[in-house]
Structure formats: C-alpha cells, structure tokens
C-alpha cells in the first residue's frame, strides 16, 4: 500500500472519529493520527488532509448536495460523505495531486470502508463535482496530468 493511500485511510478514520466524538480537531489528530506507529510522511499527509477537510466541511457538503440531487443528504452513508469531502479537499487544496488520482483513491477507500455500491456512487458524484469546479475555474492544478 502506498504511503498516500495509508494516509488517506487514516484521514477517513479520523474524520469519522471527529464526526461522532464531539472532540476538537486537535484532540482527534492527537488520538487518531499521531499516536499511530506510522512514518512521518504518512502522518503529515493524513493531518493536512484531515485538517483541511474538517475546516471546510460545510463548503464541501454544499458541493456534494448540489450533485446528489436525487439523494436525501442525511441518508447518504456517512463514510461516503467523508470520502467525497476528502476527494474535494484534494481537488482544491493539493495542487500536486491529479484529480483522477484523488477520485480513484476515493473509490477504493469507499469500497473498503463503506457499502458495496459506494464505489460507483462516489465516482459519479466526484466526477460531477470535478466538472463543476473546472467550469467555474476553481480547480487550480498545474503540470502534466493535473488538468
């Protein structure tokens, strides 16, 4: 497993803990990420992804709701929402990660941690959000394979 995949999985678990624990982001980082026996390259990326995801949760949820129009937002699996938030976070905050990589990683993580249908659902919503971000000129990716 790649270090970034491992970091993404840890960030998903931390976001899940944050969603239900009522703890502060700092407490979740300390108890769910930094206490793991992982290399710094893994924990550093996991912390950055977690912090940026939880700090923009409402903004990311609006993007998800705009594309999940046939779904009651409260009935979307929590893990699917978390994975979508992480994908959006990577789209908007990690300029060195190609959008296709963010989506592919998210699909695999959704299939691992959520439901049987999660991979397809996450793929469809993430693709639609990516199109929206490109059309609005919000996506800031540069370099080979990053458009």
Secondary structure, 3 states (H helix, E strand, C coil): CCHHHHHHHHHHHHHHHHHHHCCCHHHHHHHHHCCCCCCHHHHHHHHHHHHHHHHCHHHHHHHHHHHCCCCCHHHCCHHHHHHHHHHHHHHHHCCCCCHHHHHHHHHHHHHHHCCCCHHHHHHHHHHHHHHHHHHCCCCCCCCCCCC
